Amino acid sequence: MVVNKMNFPDFTPFLEKLTNGRCRYVYYCPHEARLSEGLHAIQNDCDFNEFLEDINEKKRLDVYVDHYHEPLFDWIQEEELHNKSITSTSPKTSRSISSTPKHNLNND
């Protein structure tokens, strides 16, 4: 099933089947955007329609599924504050912090 041909009520069950888990909280972000600047929740028909418009315009989006109702926006805000404090105290220090865990899908 192609996402841009779905209705909002079909989207969550599609994700639940795809991820083999409950998908109560779903977010998306343009691939090139920082989470703090581009993360959008998909909670209703209006949000889903904006998501579809962004898919058609940008062609690539990252979708985040929160299975456990984690405080994603709080984590992002903390990361931004942390990054600003690092930059202001040590301008030559570069540090990348991810708000989402990275998983190695290879068998190494």
C-alpha positions as CSV (number, residue, x, y, z in Angstrom):
1,M,0.0,0.0,0.0
2,V,1.4,3.4,-0.9
3,V,1.2,6.0,1.9
4,N,0.2,8.9,-0.3
5,K,-3.0,7.0,-1.3
6,M,-4.0,6.3,2.3
7,N,-6.4,8.1,4.6
8,F,-5.3,9.0,8.2
9,P,-7.4,6.2,9.8
10,D,-5.4,3.6,7.7
11,F,-2.0,5.0,8.4
12,T,-1.5,3.9,12.0
13,P,-2.6,0.3,11.4
14,F,-0.3,0.2,8.4
15,L,2.6,1.3,10.6
16,E,1.7,-1.1,13.3
17,K,1.7,-4.0,10.9
18,L,5.0,-2.8,9.4
19,T,6.7,-2.4,12.8
20,N,5.0,-5.3,14.6
21,G,4.0,-3.0,17.5
22,R,1.7,-0.3,18.7
23,C,2.2,3.1,17.0
24,R,0.3,5.5,19.1
25,Y,2.6,8.5,18.5
26,V,4.0,9.1,15.0
27,Y,6.2,12.0,13.9
28,Y,7.9,13.0,10.7
29,C,10.8,15.3,9.8
30,P,12.2,16.4,6.5
31,H,15.3,14.3,5.9
32,E,17.6,17.4,5.7
33,A,16.2,19.2,8.8
34,R,17.3,19.0,12.4
35,L,14.7,17.4,14.7
36,S,14.5,20.6,16.7
37,E,13.5,22.5,13.6
38,G,11.4,20.0,11.6
39,L,9.7,17.4,13.8
40,H,6.0,17.3,13.3
41,A,3.4,15.1,15.1
42,I,0.8,13.2,13.0
43,Q,-2.2,13.2,15.3
44,N,-5.2,13.9,13.0
45,D,-6.4,14.3,9.4
46,C,-5.0,17.8,9.1
47,D,-1.5,16.7,10.3
48,F,-1.7,13.7,7.9
49,N,-2.6,15.9,5.0
50,E,0.4,18.1,5.7
51,F,2.6,15.0,5.9
52,L,1.3,14.0,2.5
53,E,1.9,17.4,1.1
54,D,5.5,17.3,2.4
55,I,6.0,13.9,0.9
56,N,4.9,15.2,-2.5
57,E,7.1,18.3,-2.2
58,K,10.3,16.9,-0.6
59,K,10.1,13.3,-1.8
60,R,12.0,12.1,1.3
61,L,10.9,12.3,5.0
62,D,12.0,10.5,8.1
63,V,9.2,8.9,10.1
64,Y,9.6,8.3,13.8
65,V,7.3,6.0,15.8
66,D,7.2,6.4,19.5
67,H,6.0,3.1,21.0
68,Y,6.3,4.1,24.6
69,H,5.2,7.8,24.8
70,E,8.7,9.1,25.4
71,P,9.1,12.9,25.9
72,L,10.7,13.4,22.4
73,F,10.2,17.2,22.4
74,D,11.8,17.5,25.8
75,W,14.8,15.5,24.7
76,I,15.2,17.6,21.6
77,Q,15.0,20.8,23.7
78,E,17.6,19.4,26.1
79,E,19.9,18.5,23.2
80,E,19.6,22.0,21.7
81,L,20.4,23.6,25.1
82,H,23.3,21.2,25.6
83,N,24.7,21.9,22.1
84,K,24.4,25.7,22.6
85,S,26.3,25.5,25.9
86,I,29.1,23.5,24.3
87,T,29.3,25.9,21.4
88,S,29.3,29.0,23.7
89,T,32.0,27.6,26.1
90,S,34.2,25.9,23.5
91,P,33.8,27.3,20.0
92,K,36.3,24.8,18.5
93,T,34.6,21.8,19.9
94,S,32.2,20.0,17.6
95,R,29.9,17.4,19.0
96,S,27.0,15.5,17.5
97,I,24.3,14.1,19.8
98,S,21.5,12.1,18.4
99,S,18.0,12.2,19.9
100,T,17.2,8.7,18.6
101,P,19.2,5.5,19.3
102,K,21.2,4.2,16.4
103,H,20.9,0.5,15.6
104,N,23.4,-1.5,13.7
105,L,21.4,-3.7,11.4
106,N,24.5,-5.6,10.2
107,N,25.6,-8.8,11.8
108,D,29.1,-7.5,12.8
